[in-house]
């Protein structure tokens, strides 16, 4: 089984079963929530694309 990664500001997932939300640590003092979505097949799509803002 291989893992594939998608990245975006907002991601929508569709599946038949989700896990209990788990708090994880990101870079610095940031925190994030991790859930696992199961299904036949489980699907995910980026709703809002990732924006990179350059500061001069």
Secondary structure, DSSP 8 states (H G I E B T S, - for coil): --------SEEEEE-SEE---EEEE-STT-EEEE--EE-TT-EEEEEE--------
